[in-house]
């Protein structure tokens, strides 16, 4: 019988991110992946949204940026048949990193190995049993069957999660009767990319950049003058069930383009080919005893560009709470807040992705009018920023119990520039170790004294910053602000409120 603190089923981006975060928190994760090797089948084409900031707060973003095979595209994103165009904004609310999933998984794998995480490929979970003390996992590996015991098991095993089924967790929702094909392709010399981004195709005339809607579906084209490749996207209603492990071919893509456009688009080659269907599903609970779910096992969204963001943020939210429980210092109910907070986040994501379904699937004049009106509204900065924050997941404010209601509580901590006795740093720099931080911005000895009893568990830093937003911030390892002291709040109210927040999230002082 082998032992681990936490067994993670699935070595995709969510599972690997969870292993990294658990390792940072001093927990021994064991990752079990049934596929013997990392798969090269292209899936997601990059990362976008709040997870990019979180990676920066862990000191990983530059490393990931250096691995991108091409330059970052202009900040222009599809939204249900219209576009969110942030190119005229100096500080777009939504960013993307063009890092194909196979490269992302390699980088996460490397980081997990650096931290000592045990990742086993070709090891399939065949049985799971849990009781009040832990979980027993039956595994079939290359050398035969074996068992593992752990405190917890987390299913990061995707849309068809076997762990979710074994835990008896419902996964209600909707499957949409459409097949989406997305590709980055190169064009032969006979096809010309015009200054407008349109394509001049012999025998077919001009194929317009952007979205073209026909009776057979939707065609999308993204290109730029002088570019060596273009992005192509088709949506068709189909009843065919495709095996996700069987890659799409260039011929399949060309056939789809021909059906949708009624024209042949010559293609010379491809750097990415992916096919997917859309579902809107959410697990009715993210925890069943000692079994938890994260990523696609917990939620499926009917739009592109959000799944990796949501799944990896699930992992970051869950890891420090699991670690606190494994180390025996979790306050009552801490682990249940994982479901509360991430189910709320997924519900918000489901809202805008379902709205995209309505936008893109409407074919009558009323639907065309709706898209036109929305696109017009999105030329104004305020609605454009609001929509970008919604897609990025940065507009979410988590409920934070306790006294006080500072505007920053529940939000992602802003990356303030900090001046300390040791020099200049930032909030992002303080969160590289993935530990809780009490950031004293007003030299409040009363607040530092109040936090002293949590010293082994909470890092205390004193710093100055321009235009401080609060006297002090209590920041969780997932970079969300658990408590904030209003400017010049008296010690008589600030100190008890801080101690209450510390106890709620990091256990009572007596447990030190």
N, C-alpha and C positions, 0 to 999 in steps of 0.2 A: 504494500500500500504506500503510494507516494503522497506527499503532503504539499499544500500550497495555501497561502492566505486567501487568494482570490483566483478562481479559474475564469478565464475569458474565452468564450467560444467564438471564433472568427477573427482572422488577422487582416481585416480590411482597415481603412483609415480610422474608424471608430474604435475597434478593438485595440489597435496599436497605440492610438492616442491615450486610451485608458491605461494601457500597460505603462506608458511613459509617465503619466501623472501619478499612478500608484507607486511606481519606483521612486519618484521624487519624494513621495511621502513616507518612504521607508517600509513599503509593503511588498511582499513577494508575489508577483503575478505569474500565472502560468497561462500562456496563450495556446489554444488548440485550434488548428486549422486543418480541415479535411483535405484540402487540395495540397498536393506535394510541393508545389512551387508557386511563387508569386505569378499571378496570371497576367499575360501581356494583352489580353483582350481589352481594347480601349473602352473605358466607361466614361466617368466624368472627365471633362477637359481642363478643369482648374478649380481653384478655391475662390470663394468670394464671401464678403460680409464680415461679421463680427469675429470670426475665427482668425482672420488675418491679424487683427489687433491683439488677440490672445497669444498668437504665436510670437508676435513682437514682444509681448510682456514676458514670454519665456526665453527670449533671446534666440529664437529660431528663425525668424522671418528672413533675415539676410541670407542665411544658409539655403532656405527654400527658394528665394529669389534667384540665387546664383545657379540653381539647377534648372531654371526655366529654359526650354529649348529655343525660345524666341522672345522678342520684345513684348512688353505689356501692351495690350490693345488699347485703343481709345475708350474712355469710360462711357460706353453706350450699350445698353442691355435690353433684350427683348422682354416684353411684358404682355403676354396674351394677344399678340397681333399688333401691338403698338410698341413704341420704343421709349425707354428712359434715357435721354440724351444729356449727359453731364459734362459734355466737352466745353461748354462755356463757363463752367464753375471752377474757380481756383481750388476749391476744397470739396470735391464730390463726396456725398454721404455714402456712396457705395463703390467699393474697389474690387478688382478681381486679379488673381494671379494665374497666368496661363500655364499651369503645371499639370500635365496629364496624370491621371490617377496612378498609373503604373510607376511613374517617377515619384509621386507623393508617397506611395506605399514603401518604396525603396528607402527614402529618406527617413520615414517614421520607423522602419525596421532597423535602420542603422542607429538611430537615436535610442530605441528600446534596448538594443544590444549594448550600447555604451553604458547604459544604466543598470545592466545586469538582468534584464527581463528574460525569462525563458519562453521563447517562441518556437513551437513545434509544428512543423508542416507535415502533412500526410498522417495526421492523428485525428481520427473521427470519433466524436462522442456518440456512443450507442445507447447509453442509459443514464438517467439522472434520478437520484433519490435524495430527499431532504428531510431533516427533522429539526428540532429546536436547537441542536448543537452545531449543525453544519450540513454540508452537501457531500454526497458520494457520487463520483462521476465515473462511469464505465467508458473506457476508451479503447479503440482498435487502432494500434499503431503499426508501423512497418515490421516490427518484431513480434507482433501478436497483441492480444488483449491485456489490459492492465487497469487498475483502479487508482483514482486520486481522491483524496479527501480535502475539503477546503471549507473555509468559513462561509464564503459566498460564491455564487456563480453568476456571471453576467453574459447574457445572450447578445452578441454583436454579430449574429449570423444571418443578417439580411432579411429581405422581404418574405422569403419562405422559411422563416426561422423555425427550426425543429425545437429549439429551447422554448420558444413561446408556446408551441403546441404542447410540449410536455408539461409546462407549468400551468396549462389550462387557462391561459390569458386570452380573452377575446380580442379580435382584430377587425372590428366592423368598418365598413366603408363602401366605396364605389370603385369599380373598374370601368374605365372609359374605353369605348370600342375604337381606339385609334392607335396607330403605330407611328412612331416618330423615328426619323432617320437623320442623323447629324454627322457631318463629315467636314474635314479640312482636306481640300483636294488641290492638285496642280492641274493646270490647263495646257492643252497643246498649243503650239505656235499659231494655229489657225484661228484661235479664239482671242479676241482683243478686249482688254479691260479699258473702258473709256474713262475719261476724266470724271464723269459723274458716278463712276462705280458700276455702271451697267456693263453688260457683256454684249459684244457684237459676235454673233455665232453664224457662220456660213450655213445657209439653208433654213435657219430658224429666225433670223433677224435679231432684234434687240431683246435681251432678257434683262428685266429691270432689277436693280438692286433693291434691297428691302423685302417686303412681303408681297407676294402675289397670291390672291385667293381665286380659286376656280371651283367649278362644280365638283371636281374630284378631290379637292383638298387644299392644302396651303404649301406654298413654296417660299423659302427664304434664301436670300443671297446677301452675303457680306463680303465686300471687296474694297480694294483701294488701288488707285493708279500706280502702276509699277510693281504691284505685289506679285510674288511668285506663287502664291496660293490664295484660295478663296474659301470661305465657309459656306456650306450648302445645307439646307434643312428642308425636310418634307414632312408633312402630316397627312395621313390617309386613314379613313375608317376601314378597318379590317377585322375579321374574326379569327385570323390565323394566330395560333399560339407558337411563339418562337422560343427555342431553347437559348437562355441567356449565355450559355457557354459556347454556342456556335457563332463565330464572328460574322458580321455582315461583310459582303463582298462589294467590290466596285460595280459589278454588273447588277447586283440587287439595287444599289443606289440609283444607277442610271435608269433601270426599269421603273423605279418609283418616280423619278423626275419626269420621265416620259408620260406616265399615267396622269400625273398632276398637271403638267404644263401642256401636254400634247405636243411636245417638241423634244428632239434629241439634243442633249448637251454633251459634247465630247469631253472626256476626262482622261488625263494622262497618267495620274497616279493619286495616291492619298497618303497623308500622314496621320489621319485619324478617321475611323469608321465606327459608328456606334448606332445601335438600334434599341429602342426602349418603348415600353407602354407606360401609360399614366394611371395611377391609382390614387385615390384619396382615402387613406386608412390611418387609424390611430388606435393603438392598444388601449383597452379600457382601463388598464392599470399597468404601471411600469415596474411593479414589484409584486411578487407572490412569495411571501416568506423570505427565504434566502436566495431566491432567484430574481434577478433584475434584467431589464431589457434596455438597450440603447441603440441609437442609429435606426437603420431601416427596419430592424426587428420591432421597433416601437412606433414608427410612423413612416408613411409614404405620402409624398406630396405630388400633386398633378401639374408640376411645372419644373423646368430645368433650373439649375444654378443654386439650389438651396439645400439639397440633401446632405452634402458633406459638411456644410456650415452647421446644420442642426445636429448631425450625429457626433461630430467632434466636440461641439459644445456640451452635448449630453455627457460625454466622457469626462470633460473637465469639471462639470458640476458634480458628478457622481464620485469621482476619485477621492477627493479629500474627505468626503463624508464616510465612504467605506473605510478609508484609512483610520479615521477617528474611532470607528467601531472596532476594527481589528486591533488597534492599540489599547482598547478598553477605556477610552476617554470621551466617547460620544455622548452628548446629553440626550435625554429621552426625546424620541421623535425625530432626531436629526436625519436619519436615513429616509424617513417618510417625506421629508421636504424635497427629495430628489424628484419624486413623482409630481408633487405639487408644482414645483417650479418649471420643470421641463415639459410637463403636460401643458401648462399654461403657455410656454413658449411655442410649442408645436401647434397649439390651437390658433395662435396668432399667425403662424406661418401658413396654416391650412386656410385661414381666411383669405389671404391675398392670392394664394395659388388656386383656390377654387374660383376666385373672381377672374383669374386669368383663363380658366376653362370657359367661363361664360363669354368672355371677350373673344376668344379664338374660335369657338365652335359655332358662333352665330353666323348664319349665311344670308339672312334676309336683309332688306334695306334698313330695318330698324337697328340691326346689329352693326351694320356699316356706319350708321349715324352715331351709334354709341362709341365706336372706336374713334371716329373722327372728332367727336366732342372731347373725349378723354385726351387724345393726342394734343388738341388745342390747349386744354387746361395744363398739360405738362410742359408747355412752353413758359409758364410762370414759375418763378424760382421757388416760392413757398410750397405749392403742391408737389413740385418735382423733388424737393428735399424730403418732404414727408414720405413720399412713396419710396424713395431710395432708402430711407432709414427703416421703413417697414420691411423691405426685401432684405436688407442687411441684418435685420434683427437687432438693431441698435436702439429702437424705440421702446424696447421692453423695460418695464420697471417692475422688479420682483417685489412682492409684499414682504415687508420686514417688520415683524412684531416688536413691540416694546414702546416705550415712551418717546415722544417727539415725532416729528414728521418733516424732517429736513428734505428739501427738494432732491438732494443727492442720494438719499437712502434708497437702496434697491436698484440703482443704476450702475452701469459699468464705470469703474473709476477713471476719471480723466487723467491723461498722462502729463501731470504737472512737472515743470522743471524745478528741481529742488536744490537748494544751496545748504550744504551741511559743513560741519567742521572738517570733514574729510575731502570736501570738494563738491563738484556739481554732479548730480545724478538725476534720476527721474522716477516717477511711480513705476514705470515699466521695469526699470533696473531693480527696484526693490522686490519685484514679484518674480524674478527669475527662479528662485528656489521653490516657488509654489507654496509659500507659507503665509499664514495670516499676518497682517501688518497693522499696527496702530501708528498712524502718521500724525505726529504733533506738529502743527504748523504755527502755533502761537506761543511756544515755550511754556506750556501748561504743566507745571510740576505736579499739580493736583491730579491731572489725568494720568500722567506717567506713574504716579504712586498708586492710583487705583488699579492700573493694569499690572502692577508688579507681581501679584499673585498668579498671574497667567504667564509669567516670563518664559518658562520652558516651551510654551506652546504658541506664543504670540511675539513676534519681533516688534520692538518699539523703536521708532526713528523720530528724531527731532530735526526739523528743517524749516527753511524759509522759502516762500515762493511769491512771485508777483501776484497781486490781487487774489489773496487766498480765499477760497470759496467757503471755508469753514475753519474753526479753530483746530479741529482734529477729525481724522477719518479712520474708521475701523474697516479694513478691507479684507474680505475673505480670500482664500487662495484662488478662487475662480474670478477674481478681480471685481467682484460686486461689492458695493459699499453696504455694510451691515448697520452702520450707525455713523452719524455725523454730529459734531457739536456746533451749534450756531455761533456766529461771531460774538465774542465776549459773553457767552453764556455763563452765569454764576456757577461756582463749584458745587453749590448746594443742589443744583438740578443736573448739571453735567456729569458729575461723578457717579451718582446712583444710576443714571441712564446708561453710562458706559459699562458699569459692572453688570447691569441687567443684560446688555447685548453680549458681553463676553461670556456670561453664563449660558445664555440661550444657544450660542453657536459653538462654544468651545468647552463647555462643561463647567461645573461649579469650581470655585477657587479651591475648595477643600480637597479636590481630587488631584491637585498638583503633586 
